[in-house]
Amino acid sequence: MIIQVVNFNLDGITHEQYEGAATELAPSFKALDGLISKVWLSDKDNNTYGGVYTWENRQAMDNYLSSEFYDEVLGNNPSFANVSY
């Protein structure tokens, strides 16, 4: 089992827009191979957001990180700044 913690700041979108996007994306995350769980993180006052992912193994996490889905959602998303792992 692998735990992945991701943090970022919103840039150019509101907290409410982020929440809406998270709600829309939740089913896509649920369908990811090897993802056991994802906890969404949200601290509106400090503009800190992210997630805690629990993966079956390292390969499942690496597959996500190299996927088109990752690039679209987080990797190349201009709405998320200062992404850290």
N, C-alpha and C positions, 0 to 999 in steps of 0.2 A: 504494500500500500504506500502511496506517495501523497503527501500534502503539499499543495501549491498555494501560496498567498500572493495575491496581486493587489496593488494599490495604485490609484491614480487620482488626478484632479480633473474636474469638468472644465472645459474651455469652449465657450460659445453656445452651450446649452444649459437649460435650467434644471434644477433638481427634479421638477415635475416631468420634464421631457425625458430625463434619465429614467425615472420610475416607469414611465410609459414604455420606453424601449426595453427595459428589463422585463416587464410583464410580457411583451411581445416575444422576446427572445427565450424566455424560460422553457417552452416546449422544445426548442432546438437544442438547448443545453441538455435537457433530459434525454434526448435521443443520441447523445455522443457516446460512442463505444468506449467502454472502460471508465466512464465517469460515474462514480458511486454517489457523490453529492456535491452540491455547490451552495454555499451560503453567500448571499449578497450582502455587501457591506455598504453602509451609507452614513456619513456624518456631514449633514448639510451645513452646519455652523462653521466647520473647518474645511469645507470643500474637499473632503477626502472620501473616496469611494473605492470599491474593489470587490474581491471575492476570495473565499477560501474553498478550494477545490480538493476533493478527495478522489484520487485515481486508483484504479486496480493495480497499476504498475507504471514504471517509468516510460515504457513504450507507448502506453495509452496517452500519457501527458505529451510526449514528444510528437505523437501523431496529431494531436490537437494543435500544438504550437506551430506545426508546419502545414496546417490546413488552410484552405481558402476561407473557411468559416472564421477561423481566428483572425486572419488578415482583415476581413471585412468588419468584424465586431470590435476588435481591440488593436491588433497590430498596426494597422494603417488608418485608424480612425482619428481624424483631426479633433474630435470632441473630447478626447482623453489625452491629458498632458501629464508629464512626469510619471510615466508608467514604471513601476518597480515590481520586482519579484523577490 
